[in-house]
Amino acid sequence: MKKIIMTGGGTAGHVTPNIALMPALKEAGFDISYVGSYNGMEKDLIEAQGIPYTGISSGKLRRYFDIKNFSDPFRVLKGYFQAKRIMKKEKPSIVFSKGGFVSVPVVLAAKKCHIPAIIHESDITPGLANKIAIRGASKVCCNFPETLKYLPEGKAVLTGSPIRRQLFSGDADRALNFCGFPDHDKPVLLIIGGSSGSKVINDAVRAIVPTLLDSFYIIHLCGKGNLDESMTNLKGYVQFEYISEELPDLFALTDLAISRAGANAICELLALHKPNILIPLSAAASRGDQILNAKSFRKQGFSYVLEEENLTEDSLKEAIAEVYENRDSYRKSMADSGQMDSIGTIVNLIREIAI
C-alpha cells in the first residue's frame, strides 16, 4: 500500500477539498496521513475523519508590515525541519497540498527528500503560500481556465475542485426538521459567510430579515461568535455558527444562496446547481482573489455578483428578487457547464506521479 501525506490548513477551504479526496484515495489503495499546524482548525476536521494527524510549527508570510514578520520566518523554518523528519520517517510515495501557510514547509521538505508533490490552487491567481510552494511541486492543479497562464508551463493541470460526495446525498425533509420549519411551502434562502463568518453580510441580511420572512425561510450560517440572541425567536429564521454533518441536508433544502466568493464554496454551489448571489471579500480586505472568482462565475452565467462596496439593504433585496425570479436560467447555465470529474482526475494524477 502506498502512502500519501496530505497537507493544507488555516481555513476550511484549505481542508475540505482534501477531505473530499480521501474516500477515493482509500479506494485507490493509499494509506493517508495528514500534516497541519499544531492547533489550526484543520486539526479537528481531519481527526474527525479518523486520519492520523501530525502538527508542525507554522507561521504566516505577509506582504504587509507586522511585528510577527520578525518571528514567523523562524516558525516556518522550524516547520520545514519537522516536515523533513516526517518525510524520512514515513517515506510517503507522494504529498498532496491544498495550500495555506502550513503547507509551504511540507511541500519544500518533500522536494528536498525527492518525494513528488502535487498542489491545488483554488483561486484564479495563486496565493502567496502556493507561489512559494510551486517551486517544490511536480504538478499544480487548478479550478479555473484563467489560472493556467499564471502557472509554470508543464506543471499546470486544469482539474476543477474536489467536491465532497456527501453533499450530493442531502435530505430536504431532515433539514426541515433540523431547522424547525413547518413545511417547504416557502423557498429557502441560505446565507454562507465563510468558516469565520462575515460581519458585513451578517448585518446586511439581518437588517432585512423581517421583510424577507414574508417570502422566504432563512438559514443563516453566521460564523463563530456571531449569533444574534435578539433574533432567536423569529419564526422562519434559524442561525448557526457552523454546520458540518447537516450541511448536505441544508443544501438539499436550499432554493437560493448568498455567499462569499471563496473558490471552494462557489464550486460547491456550481456542482449542486444552486442559484446564488456572491458578495466577494473587498480588495481593501484581501488580495482580490474572491473578486476575480466572482467575475468568472458571473461571466459564465452561474452567479449574480454584488460588490461589498455596493451592499445595502435595497441592493440586497433587489438581488434576491432578481435571482429568484430568474432561478431557472441560473440552474440551466450551471447544468450545462460540463463540469469535470475533479476527484477522478486528481486521484489519477496522484497515481501516475506517486513513486
N, C-alpha and C positions, 0 to 999 in steps of 0.2 A: 504494500500500500504506500503510495506517495504522500509526502507531507506538504502541506501548504500553510504558510503563515500569512494571515490577513492583518491589515492594519488600517487605521483611519479613526479620527475622533475629533472632538471639540463641539460638534453639533450633531443632531440626529441625521442630518443629511449626509454626514460622512460615515454613518454606520448602517443605516437601513438598507442601502444597496448591497453591502456586504452580507447582511442577514438574508437578503433575497437570494443571493447566490448559494448559500450554504446547503440547502437540500440537494440542488443539482450537483454540487461538488462532492457531496457524500455519495450520491448515486454513481458518480464517475470514479469512485474509489479513492478519494482524497481524505487523509486524516488532517483535520483542521485545528489549528491553534491561533490565538489572537494576541497581538501586541498593541497595547494602548497606553495612555497615561495612567499615573497612579490612581487618581480619583476622578477622572473625567466621566461624563455621562455615558460614554461608551462602555465603561466597566459593567454597570448594572445591565445594560441592554444585551451585552454579549454573554455574561454569566447566566442570564435568563434563558439563553439558548442551549445551555449545557456545554458550552465550548470552553476549553482551558484558556485562561487569560493571564497574561503577564504584563505588569505595569512597568514603565520605564520613565526616567526623567524627561521632561519636555519643557520647551519654552516657546514663546511666540516671537516671530521675526517681524518687526514692524517697519513700515515705510515712514513713520512719523516719530517725533521725539517722545520718549517715555523713559523715566528713570530705570525701568526694568530692562531697557535695551542694554544696560551695562552688565546685568546678571544673567539674562535669559540665554545668551550665547553659550555660557558655561553649562547651563542645564541641557542645552541641545547637544553639546559635546559629550557630556556625561551619558546622555541617552544613546548617542552613537556607539560608545564603547560598550554599554549594556546590550545594545542590539547586536553588536558583533559577537558577544559571548553567547547570546541566544542562538545566533546562526550556527556557530561552531558546535553548540550542544545539540540542537535539534536537527541540524543538517536537512533543512527543507529542500524540496525539489523546486520550489518557486515561492515568490512573495507577491501578494496582490494588495495594492493600496488604493483606498478610496479618498485619500487626501486628508487635509488638516495637518497642523504643525507637528503632531506626534509622529506622523508617517515619514517625515523627512529623514531622521536618523536611521529609521528602519530600512528604507529603500537604499540609502547610501551605504549602509553596512552590508546589505545583500550584494551590492556591486563589488565591494571590497572583498567579499568572500566568494566571489564568482558564482553567485546564485541569481538566476534571472528574476526580474521583477516586472510586473505589469501594473501601471497606474491608470486610474479612471478619472477623467476631468468632466465634471457635470456641467459647468457653465460654458458660455460661448468663448470667453477668453480665460486662459489658465490663471488660477490664483498664485500668490507668491510661493506657497508651500510646494505646489506642483511644478512651478517654474524651476525651483531648485532641484526637486526630485527627478525631473525629466532626464537629467544627465545620467542618472543611475538606472533608468528604465530601459527594458528591451522593447516594449510596446506601450503606447498611450491610447487608451480607449476614450471616446468622446460621444456626447449626445447629439450635437448639432453639426450639420454640414459646414456651417460657417466657421467652426473651430479648426477645421483641418489646416487652414492657412496659417494658424498660429503655432502649429506643432512641427517638429522636425520631420522632413520627408523620409519615408521608410519606417518611421515609428508609429505614425498615426493610423488608427483604425476606427471607423465610424461604427459604433455598436448600439447606440441608444442606452437608456438607463435600465438596470435590472429592477423589475417591479415584483414585490412580494406576492407570491401565488395566492396567499390567503386573502388579499384584497379583493380578489375576484369571486370569493365564495361567501360574501356577506349575506345576512338575512334581515330584510327590512322589518319584518314582524318583531324580531328580537330587539331591533333598535327602537321600535315604537314602545315596547315595554320598558326598555332601559331608560328612555327619556321621559316616560310617563305621558306621552301624547295619546289622546283617546283613539285616534284613527288617522290614516293618511288621507284625510279629507281636504287638507290644505297642502300646497307644496312646501318642501322643507329646504331652508336656507342654512348652509353650513359655513361657518367662519373659521378659517385656519390662519393663525397669526405666526406660525413657526413654533419651534420647540420652546423658545423662551418668551413667546408672545410678542405683541406689538401694541404699545400704548396708543399710538396714532389710530390704528384700526379699531382697537377696543373702544376708544372714546367715540369715534365716528359712528360705529354700529350702535352702541348703547344709547346715543342721542336720538336715534330714530326707531329704536325697538318698539315703543308704543304704537307708532304708525305702521310698522312692518307687520305687527301681530294681527292686524286686520286681514292680511293676505297670506302670511307665512307662519309655519312653525320655525323656530330658530334654535340651532345647536351652535353654541359658541365655545370654541377651544381657545381660551384666552391666555394660556401660559402660566407658569408657576408664580404664585403670589399675586395674581391679577383678578381673582374673583371679586365681584361686587356684591356684597352681602345685601345691599338695598334692593337687589333685583331677583333674589332667590325665590320669591313667591309669585312671580309673574307667570300666569298660565300661558303655556305655549312657548316659553323661553327657558332653555336649560344651558348652564355653563359648566365647563370642566377646565381644570388647569392643564391636564394632559390625558390623552387617551391612547391605549395600546391595543389590548386584546379586542376591544369593542369597535375599533376603527373600521374594519371591513363592513360591519353591520351599519354603522353610521353612513358610510359611503353608499351602501345599497339603498338607504332611505333618502339620500340627498337628491334634490332636483336642481339646485343651483349652489355654487360655492364661491366664496370670497376668500382670496388667498394672497399671501406674499408670492413673490416670483422666484423662490429658490428652485433650482433645476429639478431636484428630486420630487418636490411637491407638485410642480406643474406637469411633470412626466406621468405621475400617478393620475392626475386629473385627465390627462390625454388618454391614457390607457383605459380608463373607466368611462370615457366619453361623457364627462360631467361638464355642462355649460358653466363658465366661470368668469369672474371678474378678478383681474390681477392688479394688485397695488404694490408695485415694486419698491423695495427699500431705496430711498433717495440717494442721489450721487453725493450729497453732503455727508451722509452717514455710512457710505460704503464705497467700494471701488467701481460701482456702476454695473456690476455683473447682472443683477436682477433686472435692471432696465433693459439691457440687451436681450436677456432671456424673454422678457415680456414682449418686446418688439418683434422678436422672431415668431412667437406664438400668435400675436395679432396679425402679422403679415400672412400667416398660413390659415387664418380664419378660425383658430382654436379658442381665442380668448378676447375679451373686452379688457382694455388696459386703462386704468385710472391712475394717473401720476399722483404721488403723495402730495405734491405741491398744490394739486387741484382738488384734493379731497375735502369736500364739505358735506354737510347734511343733504343739501339739494343734489349735488353731483352724484352722491352715492345712491340716493333714491332713484334718480334718473337712470343710472347704470343698471340697477337691479331690474327696473321696469323694462328697459330695452333688451337686456339679455334674456329675461324670462319670456318676453314676447317672441323673441327670435331663437328660442332654445333649440328648435328642431334643426335650424340651419347650422348652429354650432355643433350639434351632435353629428350631423352628416359630414361636416368637414373633418371632424376627428375620426369618424368611422372610415373615411376614405383616405386617411393619411398614409396607409401602407406601413404600419409600424413593424419594426424588425423584431425578431426573436432575440432580444438582448441577452437573456440568460444563456441560451444555447450558443450564441456567437462568442460570448466571453469565455464560457467553460471550454469550448473547443479551442480557443486561442490559448488558454491556460494549459490544456493537454498537449498542444503542439510544442509549447515552449519549455514546459517543465523538464528538468534534467533527470 
